C-alpha cells in the first residue's frame, strides 16, 4: 500500500520533506513514527491524515497523506 509521508520542522533535518512510501496493509501511524525514529528528535506535536487531526493509533489506508509535526516550544 502506498502512503505519502510529510515531515515538518526538525523532523526534516537529515531526512526528507515529502516521500511516497510502501507499507503493509493495516499499519498504524505510530508504526511509521517509530520506524522513522522521530521522537528521538522531538516529541510528536501534531499528526494529520488527509488534512484531519488523528491519533497515532489511526490505521492508514491506500493513498493516505500523513503529516507529522514536532512539538514546538517558545514564546
C-alpha positions in Angstrom: 0.0 0.0 0.0 1.3 3.5 -0.8 1.2 6.3 1.7 2.6 9.8 1.4 4.6 10.9 4.4 5.3 14.6 5.0 7.7 15.8 7.7 7.9 19.3 9.1 10.4 21.4 11.1 13.1 19.4 12.9 11.7 16.1 11.6 13.0 17.1 8.2 16.6 17.5 9.2 18.7 14.8 7.5 15.5 13.2 6.2 13.0 14.2 3.5 10.2 16.8 3.1 7.7 14.5 1.3 8.1 10.9 0.3 5.8 8.2 -1.1 6.4 5.1 0.9 5.2 1.5 0.7 3.8 -0.2 3.8 1.9 -3.4 4.7 -1.9 -3.2 4.9 -3.1 -2.4 8.4 -0.1 -0.2 9.5 -0.9 2.5 12.0 0.6 6.0 12.1 2.5 5.1 15.3 4.4 2.4 13.5 5.6 5.0 10.9 6.6 7.4 13.7 8.7 4.6 15.4 10.2 3.5 12.1 11.5 7.0 11.4 12.6 7.4 15.0 11.0 10.9 15.0 10.5 11.1 18.8 14.3 10.8 19.3 14.4 14.3 17.7 11.3 15.8 19.4 8.0 14.6 20.8 5.2 14.4 18.4 3.1 17.6 18.4 0.5 17.1 15.7 -0.5 14.2 13.5 -2.7 14.8 10.5 -4.0 12.3 8.0 -5.6 13.8 4.8 -5.6 17.2 6.5 -7.5 15.9 9.6 -6.2 15.6 13.1 -5.8 11.9 14.0 -4.4 9.8 16.9 -1.3 7.7 16.4 -3.4 4.6 16.6 -5.1 5.6 13.2 -4.9 2.7 10.7 -3.7 4.1 7.4 -5.4 3.4 4.0 -4.1 3.3 0.5 -3.2 6.8 -0.7 -3.4 8.5 2.7 -1.2 11.6 3.3 0.2 11.6 6.8 1.8 14.9 8.1 4.0 14.8 11.2 4.8 17.9 13.2 7.1 18.0 16.2 6.1 19.7 19.4 7.2 23.3 19.2 8.2 25.4 22.2 8.9 29.0 22.5 7.4 32.3 23.4 
